[in-house]
Amino acid sequence: MKLPIGFYAQPGTSKRNKTGTWRTQKPVYLHKTCTGCKFCVIHCPDGCVSGDKKIYDVDLDYCKGCGICAQICPVDDIEMVSEVR
Amino acid sequence: MKKTVIVEGSKAVSEAVKLCRPKVIAAYPITPQTHIVENLSQIVADGELDAEFVHVESEHSAASVVLGASATGVRTYTSSSSQGLLLLLEVLYNLAGMRLPVVIGCVNRAVSSPLNIWNDHQDAITARDAGIIQLWAEDAQEALDMHIQAYKIAENKEVLFPVIVNLDGYIISHTFEAVEIPTQEEVDSFLPPYQPEVYLTPKNPLSFGAFADWNYYQEVRQIMQETIEKSKEVILEITKDFAQHFGRDNGSLVEKYKTDDAETVVIAMGSICGIIKELVDELRNQGKKVGLLRIRVYRPFPKEEIYQALKNVKNIAVFERCLSVGSGGIVANEVKSVFYGKEKQPRISNFIGGLGGRDLPKDLFRGIVERAEKEVIENEFVAVRTELIKD
């Protein structure tokens, strides 16, 4: 496949690059004390937290394990778990 | 009707840009480029050119504006000097990688520190590796001509690279010269409207400047190198085409001034070549076989043209108004590399001078020619005020 001039790409193709492989720890959403404040959704720098009605989860294909959601959660309903083997 | 007028070099350049009908101009004023963008701003405000003039807060923004505008498929222009060009340089690499045919006027000036607003070639030479075509004018007429040619070169489907047109600060930009300004009809018949094959539009969304990891990046760079090398042919064709349209032949990638039977040839760029030509004439009258090779196109570097032009000369003296601190002459190194491993090996001396606008009288070059005839000289600074260096 010959490269296009200027290496332009189709839109949305950055999704093909699954950045979740960079991670060394992952957030675990406990779904126990969640108040539905959506802080985890708003603060995720990768935009990979989604959900509704006090059930939120992370897309591990793209989550880089930064831990911001676990830090920001006002009711400690998210735990960071090491994935180092 | 075409007219010859006495104008400031900057005015000639802004008239050339106007005649090329850019749709977006963005610039931040910096000495000695100011008059070009001042004039263009006036031209747009007076309704003489249907363009958007974007007043920005820096050269980085100016370049970013023309990058975005060019990506949407319109002709664009920006201009800068010195620190401004260096601030713009980060975007210049992006323009080159995205293969956007932006034309940039660089009014050459020294780079700080110490602060100096006068002419040398450090700014544009520092931008040499970005992936741009660099044209170097000798006078106001050539600066005007090169701006018109630059759009045609940049927008050619076999090229698609940004082009920098260089003109010496003050010496060309602020001096009044007789300049033939072509008519709009003449320029229109030479330079058709810009019609890109790929551009940003809501109907067909694309990502420009996309992410490329080690699986792709190197090939993108390799294609740039191979394409810009091949662009030499296009530049030559366009120069010929220009000569047919406007009756002015600016020559090849290099200008050969009395080099054919020369024993010693000076290599230089920019406005100083006018003085060197006078010296060549004088020395020729005294029976000395001296010539000048003026580099008009510095990127892509005209290796083959230099070799063919100078393979039979005895001595080459490269004179340059820039410096790689920690190495020495920049253009000289490239000229030396032209002859490496080749059958013919002229002796190559190199001289550095005229930095920060220091005056370069004709006799200085007489000395350079004499020195290069006697021995091989490496990285010699000329017209030195030794009292400022020694106790």
Interface residues (C-beta under 8 A of the other chain):
Chain A: L3 P4 I5 G6 F7 Y8 A9 Q10 P11 T13 S14 N17
Chain B: G97 M98 R99 L100 L160 V198 P205 L206 S207 F208 G209 A210 F211 A212 D213 Y216 E219 V220 I223
